[in-house]
Amino acid sequence: MKNTRGMKRQLVGTVLSNKTEKTATVQVERLVRHSIYRKFIRRRAKFAAHDERNECGIGDRVLITESRPLSKTKRWRVSRIIEKAVS
């Protein structure tokens, strides 16, 4: 069994909203194979991520990392911006 102690989960997603102070709402999309039909289905999840310097814009691709609870809903931090949105 692999030792995952101390390793934080990291996800790549798209910023949906940056209206709240120091917070970005990030949508993470993944593909899951249906157990019977074997067709790939898109599953989406939204996470509230801490953005310390308010750098994220809507449509940016970001890497978020799991962290300790920062507020009632925030358990993720924006690690880096992978790609800025074209505006």
The first five atom37 places (N, CA, C, CB, O) and aatype in JSON, in Angstrom:
{
  "aatype": [12, 11, 2, 16, 1, 7, 12, 11, 1, 5, 10, 19, 7, 16, 19, 10, 15, 2, 11, 16, 6, 11, 16, 0, 16, 19, 5, 19, 6, 1, 10, 19, 1, 8, 15, 9, 18, 1, 11, 13, 9, 1, 1, 1, 0, 11, 13, 0, 0, 8, 3, 6, 1, 2, 6, 4, 7, 9, 7, 3, 1, 19, 10, 9, 16, 6, 15, 1, 14, 10, 15, 11, 16, 11, 1, 17, 1, 19, 15, 1, 9, 9, 6, 11, 0, 19, 15],
  "atom_mask": [
    [1, 1, 1, 1, 1],
    [1, 1, 1, 1, 1],
    [1, 1, 1, 1, 1],
    [1, 1, 1, 1, 1],
    [1, 1, 1, 1, 1],
    [1, 1, 1, 0, 1],
    [1, 1, 1, 1, 1],
    [1, 1, 1, 1, 1],
    [1, 1, 1, 1, 1],
    [1, 1, 1, 1, 1],
    [1, 1, 1, 1, 1],
    [1, 1, 1, 1, 1],
    [1, 1, 1, 0, 1],
    [1, 1, 1, 1, 1],
    [1, 1, 1, 1, 1],
    [1, 1, 1, 1, 1],
    [1, 1, 1, 1, 1],
    [1, 1, 1, 1, 1],
    [1, 1, 1, 1, 1],
    [1, 1, 1, 1, 1],
    [1, 1, 1, 1, 1],
    [1, 1, 1, 1, 1],
    [1, 1, 1, 1, 1],
    [1, 1, 1, 1, 1],
    [1, 1, 1, 1, 1],
    [1, 1, 1, 1, 1],
    [1, 1, 1, 1, 1],
    [1, 1, 1, 1, 1],
    [1, 1, 1, 1, 1],
    [1, 1, 1, 1, 1],
    [1, 1, 1, 1, 1],
    [1, 1, 1, 1, 1],
    [1, 1, 1, 1, 1],
    [1, 1, 1, 1, 1],
    [1, 1, 1, 1, 1],
    [1, 1, 1, 1, 1],
    [1, 1, 1, 1, 1],
    [1, 1, 1, 1, 1],
    [1, 1, 1, 1, 1],
    [1, 1, 1, 1, 1],
    [1, 1, 1, 1, 1],
    [1, 1, 1, 1, 1],
    [1, 1, 1, 1, 1],
    [1, 1, 1, 1, 1],
    [1, 1, 1, 1, 1],
    [1, 1, 1, 1, 1],
    [1, 1, 1, 1, 1],
    [1, 1, 1, 1, 1],
    [1, 1, 1, 1, 1],
    [1, 1, 1, 1, 1],
    [1, 1, 1, 1, 1],
    [1, 1, 1, 1, 1],
    [1, 1, 1, 1, 1],
    [1, 1, 1, 1, 1],
    [1, 1, 1, 1, 1],
    [1, 1, 1, 1, 1],
    [1, 1, 1, 0, 1],
    [1, 1, 1, 1, 1],
    [1, 1, 1, 0, 1],
    [1, 1, 1, 1, 1],
    [1, 1, 1, 1, 1],
    [1, 1, 1, 1, 1],
    [1, 1, 1, 1, 1],
    [1, 1, 1, 1, 1],
    [1, 1, 1, 1, 1],
    [1, 1, 1, 1, 1],
    [1, 1, 1, 1, 1],
    [1, 1, 1, 1, 1],
    [1, 1, 1, 1, 1],
    [1, 1, 1, 1, 1],
    [1, 1, 1, 1, 1],
    [1, 1, 1, 1, 1],
    [1, 1, 1, 1, 1],
    [1, 1, 1, 1, 1],
    [1, 1, 1, 1, 1],
    [1, 1, 1, 1, 1],
    [1, 1, 1, 1, 1],
    [1, 1, 1, 1, 1],
    [1, 1, 1, 1, 1],
    [1, 1, 1, 1, 1],
    [1, 1, 1, 1, 1],
    [1, 1, 1, 1, 1],
    [1, 1, 1, 1, 1],
    [1, 1, 1, 1, 1],
    [1, 1, 1, 1, 1],
    [1, 1, 1, 1, 1],
    [1, 1, 1, 1, 1]
  ],
  "atom_positions": [
    [[0.84, -1.17, 0.0], [0.0, 0.0, 0.0], [0.89, 1.25, 0.0], [-0.95, -0.01, 1.21], [1.87, 1.32, 0.73]],
    [[0.52, 2.22, -0.82], [1.31, 3.44, -0.97], [1.1, 4.37, 0.22], [0.94, 4.16, -2.27], [-0.02, 4.53, 0.7]],
    [[2.18, 4.97, 0.69], [2.08, 5.91, 1.81], [1.7, 7.28, 1.28], [3.42, 5.97, 2.59], [2.48, 7.91, 0.57]],
    [[0.5, 7.76, 1.63], [0.03, 9.07, 1.17], [-0.01, 10.08, 2.3], [-1.36, 8.94, 0.55], [-0.58, 11.16, 2.16]],
    [[0.6, 9.73, 3.41], [0.58, 10.63, 4.57], [1.38, 11.9, 4.28], [1.15, 9.92, 5.81], [2.52, 11.83, 3.82]],
    [[0.78, 13.04, 4.53], [1.45, 14.31, 4.3], [1.32, 14.83, 2.88], [0.0, 0.0, 0.0], [1.72, 15.96, 2.61]],
    [[0.76, 14.04, 1.98], [0.59, 14.48, 0.6], [-0.79, 15.12, 0.46], [0.75, 13.29, -0.39], [-1.79, 14.53, 0.85]],
    [[-0.83, 16.32, -0.1], [-2.08, 17.04, -0.28], [-2.62, 16.76, -1.68], [-1.89, 18.56, -0.06], [-1.85, 16.65, -2.64]],
    [[-3.94, 16.65, -1.79], [-4.55, 16.46, -3.1], [-4.43, 17.74, -3.91], [-6.01, 16.04, -2.96], [-4.52, 18.83, -3.36]],
    [[-4.25, 17.6, -5.21], [-4.19, 18.74, -6.11], [-5.14, 18.48, -7.27], [-2.74, 19.0, -6.61], [-5.18, 17.38, -7.81]],
    [[-5.89, 19.51, -7.65], [-6.85, 19.41, -8.74], [-6.68, 20.6, -9.67], [-8.29, 19.34, -8.19], [-6.24, 21.67, -9.26]],
    [[-7.02, 20.4, -10.94], [-6.99, 21.46, -11.93], [-8.42, 21.79, -12.31], [-6.15, 21.06, -13.19], [-9.22, 20.91, -12.6]],
    [[-8.74, 23.1, -12.29], [-10.1, 23.51, -12.6], [-10.15, 24.89, -13.21], [0.0, 0.0, 0.0], [-9.13, 25.54, -13.42]],
    [[-11.37, 25.33, -13.5], [-11.63, 26.62, -14.12], [-12.34, 27.53, -13.12], [-12.48, 26.46, -15.4], [-13.26, 27.1, -12.42]],
    [[-11.91, 28.78, -13.06], [-12.52, 29.74, -12.14], [-13.88, 30.17, -12.69], [-11.58, 30.98, -11.93], [-13.97, 30.65, -13.83]],
    [[-14.92, 30.0, -11.89], [-16.27, 30.41, -12.27], [-16.6, 31.8, -11.76], [-17.3, 29.42, -11.74], [-17.27, 32.58, -12.44]],
    [[-16.12, 32.12, -10.55], [-16.44, 33.4, -9.93], [-15.29, 33.86, -9.06], [-17.74, 33.3, -9.1], [-14.61, 33.06, -8.42]],
    [[-15.07, 35.18, -9.04], [-14.06, 35.76, -8.17], [-14.62, 36.99, -7.45], [-12.8, 36.14, -8.98], [-13.87, 37.9, -7.09]],
    [[-15.92, 37.01, -7.25], [-16.59, 38.18, -6.68], [-16.33, 38.34, -5.19], [-18.09, 38.1, -6.92], [-16.3, 39.47, -4.69]],
    [[-16.14, 37.24, -4.47], [-15.91, 37.35, -3.04], [-14.45, 37.71, -2.76], [-16.29, 36.04, -2.32], [-13.56, 37.39, -3.55]],
    [[-14.21, 38.36, -1.64], [-12.88, 38.82, -1.28], [-11.97, 37.64, -0.94], [-12.95, 39.78, -0.09], [-12.29, 36.83, -0.07]],
    [[-10.83, 37.54, -1.64], [-9.81, 36.5, -1.43], [-10.33, 35.08, -1.63], [-9.25, 36.63, -0.04], [-9.77, 34.14, -1.06]],
    [[-11.38, 34.91, -2.41], [-11.94, 33.59, -2.68], [-12.28, 33.46, -4.16], [-13.2, 33.34, -1.82], [-12.79, 34.4, -4.78]],
    [[-11.99, 32.3, -4.71], [-12.36, 31.99, -6.09], [-13.17, 30.7, -6.09], [-11.09, 31.86, -7.01], [-12.8, 29.74, -5.42]],
    [[-14.26, 30.67, -6.83], [-15.04, 29.47, -6.99], [-14.5, 28.73, -8.2], [-16.57, 29.78, -7.13], [-14.5, 29.27, -9.31]],
    [[-14.03, 27.5, -7.98], [-13.36, 26.74, -9.03], [-14.18, 25.5, -9.36], [-11.93, 26.34, -8.6], [-14.58, 24.75, -8.47]],
    [[-14.42, 25.29, -10.65], [-15.14, 24.1, -11.1], [-14.14, 23.08, -11.62], [-16.19, 24.46, -12.19], [-13.34, 23.38, -12.52]],
    [[-14.18, 21.87, -11.05], [-13.29, 20.8, -11.46], [-14.12, 19.76, -12.21], [-12.55, 20.16, -10.24], [-15.15, 19.31, -11.72]],
    [[-13.66, 19.39, -13.38], [-14.38, 18.44, -14.23], [-13.56, 17.17, -14.35], [-14.68, 19.04, -15.63], [-12.34, 17.22, -14.53]],
    [[-14.24, 16.02, -14.26], [-13.55, 14.74, -14.43], [-14.41, 13.81, -15.25], [-13.2, 14.1, -13.06], [-15.63, 13.98, -15.32]],
    [[-13.79, 12.83, -15.87], [-14.5, 11.85, -16.66], [-14.6, 10.55, -15.88], [-13.8, 11.62, -18.03], [-13.61, 10.05, -15.35]],
    [[-15.82, 10.0, -15.8], [-16.07, 8.75, -15.09], [-16.72, 7.78, -16.07], [-16.96, 8.98, -13.83], [-17.62, 8.16, -16.82]],
    [[-16.27, 6.57, -16.05], [-16.85, 5.56, -16.93], [-18.08, 4.93, -16.28], [-15.81, 4.46, -17.27], [-18.03, 4.52, -15.12]],
    [[-19.18, 4.86, -17.01], [-20.41, 4.26, -16.51], [-20.19, 2.76, -16.31], [-21.6, 4.51, -17.48], [-19.59, 2.1, -17.16]],
    [[-20.66, 2.23, -15.18], [-20.37, 0.85, -14.83], [-21.02, -0.17, -15.76], [-20.83, 0.58, -13.42], [-20.46, -1.25, -15.99]],
    [[-22.17, 0.14, -16.31], [-22.87, -0.81, -17.18], [-22.65, -0.49, -18.65], [-24.37, -0.8, -16.88], [-22.28, -1.37, -19.42]],
    [[-22.86, 0.76, -19.04], [-22.82, 1.14, -20.46], [-21.42, 1.46, -20.96], [-23.7, 2.31, -20.69], [-21.21, 1.58, -22.17]],
    [[-20.46, 1.61, -20.05], [-19.06, 1.87, -20.41], [-18.85, 3.17, -21.18], [-18.53, 0.73, -21.23], [-17.84, 3.34, -21.86]],
    [[-19.8, 4.09, -21.06], [-19.67, 5.38, -21.71], [-19.08, 6.36, -20.69], [-21.06, 5.89, -22.24], [-19.36, 6.27, -19.5]],
    [[-18.25, 7.29, -21.17], [-17.66, 8.27, -20.27], [-18.65, 9.4, -20.01], [-16.36, 8.82, -20.86], [-19.26, 9.94, -20.93]],
    [[-18.8, 9.74, -18.73], [-19.73, 10.78, -18.28], [-18.91, 11.87, -17.6], [-20.82, 10.19, -17.32], [-17.98, 11.58, -16.85]],
    [[-19.26, 13.14, -17.85], [-18.59, 14.25, -17.19], [-19.21, 14.49, -15.82], [-18.67, 15.53, -18.05], [-20.43, 14.59, -15.68]],
    [[-18.37, 14.58, -14.83], [-18.81, 14.91, -13.47], [-18.13, 16.21, -13.08], [-18.47, 13.76, -12.45], [-16.93, 16.4, -13.31]],
    [[-18.9, 17.11, -12.48], [-18.36, 18.42, -12.1], [-18.53, 18.63, -10.6], [-19.06, 19.55, -12.89], [-19.5, 18.16, -9.99]],
    [[-17.58, 19.34, -10.02], [-17.65, 19.71, -8.6], [-17.15, 21.14, -8.47], [-16.82, 18.74, -7.7], [-16.23, 21.55, -9.17]],
    [[-17.77, 21.89, -7.56], [-17.36, 23.28, -7.32], [-16.68, 23.36, -5.96], [-18.57, 24.25, -7.4], [-17.17, 22.81, -4.97]],
    [[-15.55, 24.06, -5.92], [-14.8, 24.25, -4.69], [-14.56, 25.73, -4.46], [-13.48, 23.48, -4.73], [-14.31, 26.48, -5.4]],
    [[-14.62, 26.15, -3.2], [-14.24, 27.51, -2.82], [-12.77, 27.46, -2.46], [-15.12, 28.06, -1.63], [-12.38, 26.76, -1.53]],
    [[-11.95, 28.2, -3.2], [-10.5, 28.18, -2.99], [-10.0, 29.55, -2.55], [-9.77, 27.74, -4.28], [-10.48, 30.58, -3.03]],
    [[-9.04, 29.54, -1.65], [-8.47, 30.78, -1.11], [-7.48, 31.36, -2.12], [-7.77, 30.52, 0.26], [-6.54, 30.69, -2.53]],
    [[-7.72, 32.62, -2.51], [-6.87, 33.34, -3.45], [-6.34, 34.58, -2.73], [-7.65, 33.73, -4.78], [-6.99, 35.63, -2.72]],
    [[-5.18, 34.46, -2.12], [-4.66, 35.5, -1.22], [-4.54, 36.87, -1.86], [-3.32, 35.09, -0.7], [-4.91, 37.86, -1.24]],
    [[-4.04, 36.94, -3.1], [-3.79, 38.24, -3.74], [-4.85, 38.63, -4.77], [-2.44, 38.23, -4.39], [-4.64, 39.57, -5.54]],
    [[-5.97, 37.92, -4.8], [-7.05, 38.2, -5.76], [-6.54, 38.26, -7.2], [-7.75, 39.52, -5.4], [-6.89, 39.17, -7.94]],
    [[-5.72, 37.29, -7.59], [-5.12, 37.28, -8.93], [-5.99, 36.57, -9.96], [-3.76, 36.61, -8.88], [-5.87, 36.83, -11.16]],
    [[-6.86, 35.69, -9.52], [-7.64, 34.87, -10.44], [-8.73, 35.69, -11.13], [-8.27, 33.69, -9.7], [-9.37, 36.55, -10.52]],
    [[-8.91, 35.4, -12.41], [-9.99, 35.99, -13.18], [-10.93, 34.91, -13.65], [0.0, 0.0, 0.0], [-10.57, 33.73, -13.64]],
    [[-12.12, 35.28, -14.05], [-13.09, 34.3, -14.53], [-12.57, 33.65, -15.79], [-14.48, 34.96, -14.78], [-12.15, 34.33, -16.73]],
    [[-12.6, 32.31, -15.83], [-12.14, 31.57, -16.99], [-10.71, 31.08, -16.89], [0.0, 0.0, 0.0], [-10.26, 30.32, -17.75]],
    [[-9.97, 31.5, -15.86], [-8.58, 31.05, -15.69], [-8.54, 29.58, -15.31], [-7.87, 31.9, -14.62], [-9.41, 29.08, -14.59]],
    [[-7.5, 28.87, -15.81], [-7.25, 27.48, -15.4], [-6.28, 27.56, -14.22], [-6.67, 26.59, -16.59], [-5.22, 28.16, -14.34]],
    [[-6.65, 26.96, -13.09], [-5.83, 27.05, -11.89], [-5.58, 25.67, -11.29], [-6.51, 27.96, -10.86], [-6.33, 24.73, -11.51]],
    [[-4.5, 25.59, -10.52], [-4.18, 24.39, -9.75], [-4.54, 24.7, -8.31], [-2.67, 23.97, -9.9], [-4.02, 25.66, -7.73]],
    [[-5.42, 23.89, -7.71], [-5.8, 24.1, -6.31], [-5.26, 22.95, -5.47], [-7.34, 24.22, -6.17], [-5.19, 21.81, -5.93]],
    [[-4.88, 23.28, -4.23], [-4.3, 22.31, -3.32], [-5.13, 22.24, -2.05], [-2.83, 22.66, -3.0], [-5.59, 23.27, -1.54]],
    [[-5.32, 21.04, -1.56], [-6.08, 20.84, -0.33], [-5.34, 21.47, 0.85], [-6.31, 19.33, -0.08], [-4.11, 21.43, 0.92]],
    [[-6.1, 22.07, 1.78], [-5.48, 22.69, 2.95], [-6.39, 22.51, 4.16], [-5.21, 24.2, 2.69], [-7.45, 21.89, 4.09]],
    [[-5.94, 23.06, 5.27], [-6.76, 23.03, 6.48], [-7.99, 23.9, 6.26], [-5.96, 23.51, 7.74], [-7.96, 24.76, 5.38]],
    [[-9.06, 23.72, 7.01], [-10.24, 24.58, 6.85], [-9.9, 26.04, 7.12], [-11.36, 24.12, 7.78], [-9.4, 26.39, 8.19]],
    [[-10.19, 26.9, 6.15], [-9.92, 28.32, 6.27], [-11.18, 29.1, 6.65], [-9.35, 28.86, 4.97], [-11.09, 30.18, 7.22]],
    [[-12.33, 28.56, 6.33], [-13.61, 29.16, 6.71], [-14.66, 28.05, 6.68], [-14.0, 30.36, 5.74], [-14.31, 26.86, 6.64]],
    [[-15.92, 28.42, 6.7], [-16.99, 27.42, 6.69], [-16.96, 26.55, 5.44], [-18.35, 28.11, 6.81], [-17.22, 25.35, 5.51]],
    [[-16.64, 27.15, 4.28], [-16.67, 26.41, 3.02], [-15.31, 26.22, 2.37], [-17.57, 27.11, 2.07], [-15.17, 25.36, 1.5]],
    [[-14.3, 27.0, 2.76], [-12.99, 26.94, 2.08], [-12.07, 25.9, 2.7], [-12.31, 28.31, 2.13], [-11.71, 25.98, 3.87]],
    [[-11.69, 24.9, 1.87], [-10.73, 23.88, 2.27], [-9.64, 23.72, 1.22], [-11.44, 22.55, 2.51], [-8.87, 22.77, 1.27]],
    [[-9.58, 24.65, 0.28], [-8.62, 24.58, -0.83], [-7.94, 25.94, -0.99], [-9.32, 24.16, -2.15], [-8.5, 26.97, -0.64]],
    [[-6.71, 25.92, -1.53], [-5.96, 27.14, -1.84], [-5.58, 27.11, -3.31], [-4.69, 27.27, -0.93], [-5.32, 26.05, -3.88]],
    [[-5.55, 28.29, -3.93], [-5.07, 28.39, -5.31], [-3.55, 28.34, -5.26], [-5.59, 29.72, -6.02], [-2.92, 29.24, -4.7]],
    [[-2.95, 27.3, -5.83], [-1.49, 27.15, -5.83], [-0.86, 28.03, -6.89], [-1.09, 25.7, -6.04], [0.08, 28.78, -6.62]],
    [[-1.38, 27.91, -8.11], [-0.86, 28.72, -9.2], [-1.87, 28.8, -10.32], [0.47, 28.15, -9.73], [-2.78, 27.98, -10.43]],
    [[-1.69, 29.83, -11.15], [-2.54, 29.99, -12.32], [-1.82, 29.33, -13.49], [-2.86, 31.51, -12.61], [-0.71, 29.72, -13.84]],
    [[-2.46, 28.33, -14.07], [-1.84, 27.59, -15.18], [-1.97, 28.37, -16.47], [-2.5, 26.2, -15.34], [-1.01, 28.5, -17.23]],
    [[-3.18, 28.9, -16.7], [-3.43, 29.6, -17.96], [-4.44, 30.72, -17.71], [-3.95, 28.61, -19.06], [-5.5, 30.48, -17.12]],
    [[-4.11, 31.93, -18.16], [-5.03, 33.04, -18.02], [-6.1, 32.96, -19.11], [-4.28, 34.39, -18.07], [-5.84, 32.48, -20.21]],
    [[-7.3, 33.45, -18.79], [-8.4, 33.44, -19.74], [-8.15, 34.5, -20.82], [-9.76, 33.69, -19.02], [-7.59, 35.56, -20.55]],
    [[-8.58, 34.19, -22.03], [-8.46, 35.14, -23.13], [-9.62, 36.12, -23.01], [-8.48, 34.42, -24.54], [-10.78, 35.72, -22.97]],
    [[-9.3, 37.41, -22.94], [-10.36, 38.42, -22.81], [-10.24, 39.5, -23.85], [-10.34, 39.04, -21.44], [-11.06, 40.42, -23.88]]
  ]
}
